[in-house]
Amino acid sequence: MPDPVIRPAVQNDLEVLWDFLAMAAYEPDAEAAQAIPSVAKYLAGWQRPGDFGFIAEQNGEIIGAAWARRLAAEELKAPSGTKRLRRYRSASNRMRAAKVLAGSSCAR
């Protein structure tokens, strides 16, 4: 089996990047990932200044992808639902935090 080839990601790779983002976010497909702002922010508007990525291919098939984006301060804000978990930082409250997450729409 030949070694994988790693190449820079280009605009034409956007569909593949969405597929990999959906997998990483435990979403069923790219369309679902695009519909969730806290997930979509990692690829929406790709390839904006500072975005970069790589695609791994083997035997002409894409087998992996990685990318990075510098997020603006407003994009770094916690998604709704996680603020309430800050109160569960102590070790004695970890089980309570897990129960909150399990009942939350953030748990995936």
DRENRO-522554 format. One record per residue: residue number from 0; residue in three letters; x, z, y of N, C-alpha, C, O in turn. Coordinates in steps of 0.2 Angstrom, whole numbers. Layout:
BEGIN
+-----+------+-------+-------+--------+--------+-------+---------+-------+-------+--------+-------+-------+--------+
! pos ! code ! neast !   nup ! nnorth ! caeast !  caup ! canorth ! ceast !   cup ! cnorth ! oeast !   oup ! onorth !
+-----+------+-------+-------+--------+--------+-------+---------+-------+-------+--------+-------+-------+--------+
! NUM !  ala !     X !     Z !      Y !      X !     Z !       Y !     X !     Z !      Y !     X !     Z !      Y !
...
+-----+------+-------+-------+--------+--------+-------+---------+-------+-------+--------+-------+-------+--------+
end
This chain:
BEGIN
+-----+------+-------+-------+--------+--------+-------+---------+-------+-------+--------+-------+-------+--------+
! pos ! code ! neast !   nup ! nnorth ! caeast !  caup ! canorth ! ceast !   cup ! cnorth ! oeast !   oup ! onorth !
+-----+------+-------+-------+--------+--------+-------+---------+-------+-------+--------+-------+-------+--------+
!   0 !  met !     4 !     0 !     -6 !      0 !     0 !       0 !     5 !     0 !      6 !     9 !     4 !      7 !
!   1 !  pro !     3 !    -5 !     11 !      7 !    -5 !      17 !     6 !     1 !     21 !     1 !     4 !     21 !
!   2 !  asp !    11 !     3 !     25 !     11 !     8 !      30 !     5 !     7 !     35 !     4 !     1 !     37 !
!   3 !  pro !     2 !    12 !     38 !     -3 !    10 !      43 !     1 !     8 !     50 !     7 !     9 !     51 !
!   4 !  val !    -3 !     4 !     54 !      0 !     1 !      60 !    -4 !     5 !     65 !   -10 !     5 !     65 !
!   5 !  ile !    -1 !     8 !     70 !     -4 !    11 !      76 !    -3 !     7 !     82 !     3 !     6 !     84 !
!   6 !  arg !    -8 !     6 !     85 !     -8 !     1 !      91 !   -12 !     5 !     97 !   -16 !     9 !     96 !
!   7 !  pro !   -10 !     3 !    103 !    -14 !     6 !     109 !   -22 !     3 !    108 !   -23 !    -2 !    106 !
!   8 !  ala !   -26 !     8 !    110 !    -33 !     6 !     110 !   -34 !     2 !    117 !   -31 !     3 !    122 !
!   9 !  val !   -39 !    -3 !    116 !    -41 !    -7 !     122 !   -48 !    -7 !    122 !   -52 !    -4 !    118 !
!  10 !  gln !   -50 !   -10 !    128 !    -58 !   -10 !     129 !   -62 !   -13 !    123 !   -67 !   -10 !    122 !
!  11 !  asn !   -59 !   -18 !    120 !    -63 !   -20 !     114 !   -64 !   -15 !    108 !   -68 !   -16 !    104 !
!  12 !  asp !   -60 !   -10 !    109 !    -61 !    -4 !     103 !   -66 !     1 !    105 !   -67 !     5 !    101 !
!  13 !  leu !   -70 !     0 !    110 !    -75 !     5 !     112 !   -80 !     7 !    107 !   -81 !    13 !    106 !
!  14 !  glu !   -82 !     2 !    104 !    -87 !     3 !      98 !   -84 !     7 !     93 !   -88 !    12 !     90 !
!  15 !  val !   -78 !     6 !     91 !    -75 !    10 !      86 !   -74 !    17 !     88 !   -75 !    22 !     85 !
!  16 !  leu !   -72 !    18 !     95 !    -70 !    25 !      97 !   -77 !    29 !     97 !   -77 !    35 !     96 !
!  17 !  trp !   -83 !    25 !     99 !    -89 !    29 !      99 !   -91 !    31 !     92 !   -93 !    37 !     91 !
!  18 !  asp !   -89 !    27 !     87 !    -90 !    29 !      80 !   -86 !    35 !     78 !   -89 !    40 !     75 !
!  19 !  phe !   -80 !    35 !     80 !    -76 !    41 !      78 !   -78 !    47 !     82 !   -78 !    53 !     80 !
!  20 !  leu !   -80 !    46 !     89 !    -83 !    52 !      92 !   -89 !    55 !     89 !   -90 !    61 !     89 !
!  21 !  ala !   -93 !    51 !     87 !    -99 !    53 !      83 !   -97 !    57 !     77 !  -100 !    62 !     76 !
!  22 !  met !   -92 !    55 !     73 !    -90 !    59 !      67 !   -87 !    65 !     70 !   -89 !    71 !     67 !
!  23 !  ala !   -83 !    65 !     75 !    -80 !    72 !      77 !   -85 !    77 !     80 !   -85 !    83 !     79 !
!  24 !  ala !   -91 !    74 !     83 !    -96 !    78 !      85 !  -102 !    80 !     80 !  -107 !    83 !     82 !
!  25 !  tyr !  -101 !    78 !     74 !   -106 !    79 !      69 !  -112 !    76 !     71 !  -118 !    78 !     69 !
!  26 !  glu !  -112 !    70 !     74 !   -118 !    66 !      76 !  -119 !    61 !     71 !  -114 !    58 !     68 !
!  27 !  pro !  -125 !    59 !     69 !   -126 !    54 !      64 !  -124 !    47 !     66 !  -122 !    43 !     61 !
!  28 !  asp !  -123 !    45 !     72 !   -120 !    38 !      74 !  -118 !    38 !     81 !  -120 !    43 !     85 !
!  29 !  ala !  -116 !    33 !     83 !   -113 !    32 !      90 !  -119 !    33 !     95 !  -118 !    36 !    101 !
!  30 !  glu !  -125 !    30 !     94 !   -130 !    30 !      98 !  -132 !    38 !    100 !  -134 !    39 !    105 !
!  31 !  ala !  -132 !    42 !     94 !   -134 !    49 !      95 !  -129 !    52 !    100 !  -130 !    56 !    104 !
!  32 !  ala !  -122 !    51 !     99 !   -117 !    54 !     103 !  -117 !    52 !    110 !  -116 !    56 !    114 !
!  33 !  gln !  -119 !    45 !    111 !   -120 !    43 !     118 !  -126 !    46 !    122 !  -126 !    47 !    128 !
!  34 !  ala !  -131 !    49 !    118 !   -137 !    52 !     121 !  -136 !    59 !    123 !  -140 !    63 !    126 !
!  35 !  ile !  -130 !    62 !    121 !   -128 !    69 !     122 !  -123 !    70 !    128 !  -117 !    68 !    126 !
!  36 !  pro !  -125 !    72 !    134 !   -120 !    71 !     139 !  -113 !    75 !    138 !  -108 !    73 !    140 !
!  37 !  ser !  -114 !    81 !    135 !   -108 !    85 !     133 !  -103 !    82 !    128 !   -98 !    84 !    128 !
!  38 !  val !  -106 !    77 !    124 !   -102 !    73 !     120 !  -100 !    67 !    123 !   -94 !    65 !    123 !
!  39 !  ala !  -104 !    63 !    126 !   -103 !    57 !     129 !   -98 !    57 !    135 !   -94 !    52 !    136 !
!  40 !  lys !   -97 !    62 !    138 !    -92 !    63 !     143 !   -85 !    61 !    141 !   -81 !    59 !    145 !
!  41 !  tyr !   -84 !    61 !    135 !    -77 !    60 !     132 !   -75 !    52 !    132 !   -70 !    50 !    131 !
!  42 !  leu !   -81 !    48 !    132 !    -80 !    41 !     132 !   -84 !    37 !    137 !   -82 !    31 !    138 !
!  43 !  ala !   -89 !    40 !    140 !    -93 !    36 !     145 !   -88 !    33 !    150 !   -84 !    36 !    153 !
!  44 !  gly !   -89 !    26 !    151 !    -85 !    23 !     156 !   -78 !    21 !    154 !   -73 !    20 !    158 !
!  45 !  trp !   -76 !    22 !    148 !    -70 !    20 !     145 !   -68 !    13 !    147 !   -72 !     9 !    147 !
!  46 !  gln !   -63 !    12 !    150 !    -56 !    14 !     150 !   -55 !    16 !    158 !   -53 !    11 !    161 !
!  47 !  arg !   -57 !    22 !    160 !    -56 !    23 !     167 !   -48 !    25 !    168 !   -45 !    26 !    163 !
!  48 !  pro !   -46 !    25 !    174 !    -39 !    27 !     175 !   -37 !    34 !    172 !   -40 !    39 !    172 !
!  49 !  gly !   -31 !    33 !    168 !    -29 !    39 !     165 !   -31 !    39 !    157 !   -28 !    43 !    154 !
!  50 !  asp !   -36 !    36 !    156 !    -38 !    36 !     148 !   -33 !    32 !    144 !   -31 !    27 !    147 !
!  51 !  phe !   -32 !    34 !    138 !    -28 !    31 !     134 !   -29 !    33 !    127 !   -33 !    38 !    126 !
!  52 !  gly !   -28 !    29 !    122 !    -29 !    30 !     115 !   -25 !    26 !    110 !   -22 !    21 !    113 !
!  53 !  phe !   -26 !    27 !    104 !    -23 !    23 !      99 !   -27 !    22 !     93 !   -32 !    26 !     92 !
!  54 !  ile !   -26 !    16 !     90 !    -30 !    15 !      84 !   -26 !    14 !     78 !   -20 !    11 !     79 !
!  55 !  ala !   -27 !    17 !     72 !    -23 !    16 !      66 !   -27 !    11 !     62 !   -33 !    12 !     60 !
!  56 !  glu !   -23 !     6 !     59 !    -26 !     1 !      55 !   -21 !     1 !     49 !   -15 !     2 !     49 !
!  57 !  gln !   -25 !    -1 !     43 !    -21 !    -2 !      37 !   -24 !    -8 !     33 !   -31 !    -8 !     32 !
!  58 !  asn !   -21 !   -13 !     31 !    -24 !   -19 !      28 !   -29 !   -22 !     32 !   -34 !   -24 !     29 !
!  59 !  gly !   -28 !   -22 !     39 !    -33 !   -25 !      43 !   -40 !   -21 !     44 !   -44 !   -23 !     48 !
!  60 !  glu !   -40 !   -15 !     42 !    -46 !   -10 !      42 !   -44 !    -4 !     47 !   -38 !    -1 !     46 !
!  61 !  ile !   -48 !    -3 !     51 !    -47 !     3 !      56 !   -48 !    10 !     52 !   -54 !    11 !     49 !
!  62 !  ile !   -43 !    14 !     51 !    -44 !    20 !      47 !   -43 !    26 !     52 !   -44 !    32 !     49 !
!  63 !  gly !   -42 !    26 !     58 !    -42 !    31 !      63 !   -41 !    30 !     70 !   -40 !    24 !     72 !
!  64 !  ala !   -43 !    34 !     74 !    -43 !    33 !      81 !   -41 !    40 !     85 !   -43 !    45 !     82 !
!  65 !  ala !   -38 !    40 !     90 !    -37 !    46 !      94 !   -36 !    43 !    102 !   -34 !    38 !    103 !
!  66 !  trp !   -39 !    47 !    106 !    -39 !    46 !     113 !   -39 !    52 !    117 !   -40 !    57 !    115 !
!  67 !  ala !   -37 !    51 !    124 !    -37 !    57 !     128 !   -40 !    54 !    135 !   -39 !    49 !    137 !
!  68 !  arg !   -43 !    59 !    138 !    -46 !    58 !     145 !   -44 !    64 !    149 !   -45 !    70 !    147 !
!  69 !  arg !   -42 !    63 !    155 !    -42 !    69 !     160 !   -49 !    69 !    163 !   -52 !    65 !    166 !
!  70 !  leu !   -52 !    75 !    162 !    -59 !    77 !     164 !   -58 !    80 !    171 !   -54 !    84 !    173 !
!  71 !  ala !   -63 !    78 !    175 !    -64 !    81 !     182 !   -66 !    88 !    181 !   -69 !    90 !    176 !
!  72 !  ala !   -65 !    92 !    186 !    -67 !    99 !     186 !   -75 !   100 !    184 !   -76 !   104 !    180 !
!  73 !  glu !   -79 !    96 !    187 !    -86 !    96 !     185 !   -88 !    95 !    178 !   -93 !    97 !    175 !
!  74 !  glu !   -84 !    90 !    175 !    -85 !    89 !     168 !   -82 !    94 !    163 !   -84 !    94 !    157 !
!  75 !  leu !   -78 !    99 !    166 !    -76 !   104 !     162 !   -80 !   110 !    161 !   -79 !   115 !    157 !
!  76 !  lys !   -86 !   110 !    165 !    -91 !   116 !     164 !   -94 !   116 !    157 !   -95 !   111 !    154 !
!  77 !  ala !   -95 !   123 !    155 !    -97 !   124 !     149 !  -104 !   121 !    148 !  -108 !   121 !    153 !
!  78 !  pro !  -106 !   118 !    142 !   -112 !   115 !     141 !  -117 !   121 !    141 !  -116 !   126 !    139 !
!  79 !  ser !  -124 !   119 !    143 !   -129 !   125 !     143 !  -129 !   128 !    136 !  -129 !   124 !    131 !
!  80 !  gly !  -130 !   134 !    136 !   -130 !   138 !     129 !  -124 !   142 !    128 !  -124 !   147 !    124 !
!  81 !  thr !  -118 !   140 !    130 !   -112 !   143 !     128 !  -111 !   149 !    133 !  -107 !   154 !    131 !
!  82 !  lys !  -114 !   149 !    139 !   -113 !   154 !     144 !  -115 !   161 !    141 !  -112 !   166 !    142 !
!  83 !  arg !  -121 !   161 !    137 !   -124 !   167 !     135 !  -119 !   170 !    129 !  -120 !   176 !    128 !
!  84 !  leu !  -115 !   166 !    126 !   -110 !   169 !     121 !  -104 !   173 !    124 !  -101 !   176 !    120 !
!  85 !  arg !  -103 !   172 !    130 !    -97 !   176 !     133 !   -98 !   183 !    132 !   -93 !   187 !    132 !
!  86 !  arg !  -104 !   186 !    132 !   -105 !   193 !     131 !  -103 !   195 !    124 !  -103 !   201 !    123 !
!  87 !  tyr !  -102 !   191 !    119 !   -101 !   192 !     112 !   -94 !   192 !    111 !   -92 !   190 !    105 !
!  88 !  arg !   -89 !   194 !    115 !    -82 !   193 !     114 !   -79 !   198 !    110 !   -74 !   197 !    106 !
!  89 !  ser !   -82 !   204 !    110 !    -79 !   210 !     106 !   -80 !   209 !     99 !   -84 !   205 !     96 !
!  90 !  ala !   -75 !   211 !     95 !    -75 !   211 !      87 !   -82 !   213 !     84 !   -84 !   211 !     80 !
!  91 !  ser !   -84 !   219 !     87 !    -91 !   222 !      85 !   -97 !   217 !     85 !  -102 !   218 !     82 !
!  92 !  asn !   -96 !   213 !     90 !   -102 !   208 !      91 !  -101 !   201 !     89 !  -106 !   197 !     90 !
!  93 !  arg !   -96 !   200 !     85 !    -95 !   193 !      82 !  -101 !   191 !     78 !  -103 !   185 !     78 !
!  94 !  met !  -104 !   195 !     74 !   -110 !   193 !      69 !  -116 !   191 !     74 !  -119 !   187 !     72 !
!  95 !  arg !  -117 !   195 !     79 !   -122 !   193 !      83 !  -121 !   187 !     87 !  -126 !   183 !     87 !
!  96 !  ala !  -115 !   185 !     88 !   -113 !   179 !      91 !  -115 !   173 !     86 !  -117 !   168 !     88 !
!  97 !  ala !  -113 !   174 !     80 !   -114 !   169 !      75 !  -121 !   168 !     74 !  -124 !   162 !     73 !
!  98 !  lys !  -126 !   173 !     74 !   -133 !   172 !      74 !  -136 !   168 !     80 !  -140 !   164 !     79 !
!  99 !  val !  -133 !   170 !     86 !   -135 !   166 !      91 !  -134 !   159 !     91 !  -138 !   154 !     92 !
! 100 !  leu !  -128 !   157 !     89 !   -126 !   150 !      88 !  -130 !   147 !     82 !  -132 !   141 !     83 !
! 101 !  ala !  -131 !   150 !     77 !   -135 !   148 !      71 !  -142 !   146 !     74 !  -145 !   141 !     71 !
! 102 !  gly !  -145 !   149 !     78 !   -151 !   148 !      81 !  -152 !   143 !     87 !  -157 !   141 !     89 !
! 103 !  ser !  -146 !   141 !     89 !   -145 !   137 !      95 !  -145 !   130 !     94 !  -143 !   128 !     88 !
! 104 !  ser !  -147 !   126 !     99 !   -146 !   119 !      98 !  -139 !   116 !     98 !  -137 !   111 !     97 !
! 105 !  cys !  -134 !   121 !    100 !   -127 !   119 !     101 !  -124 !   119 !     94 !  -118 !   117 !     93 !
! 106 !  ala !  -127 !   123 !     89 !   -124 !   123 !      82 !  -125 !   117 !     79 !  -130 !   115 !     77 !
! 107 !  arg !  -119 !   114 !     77 !   -119 !   108 !      73 !  -114 !   108 !     67 !  -114 !   103 !     64 !
+-----+------+-------+-------+--------+--------+-------+---------+-------+-------+--------+-------+-------+--------+
end
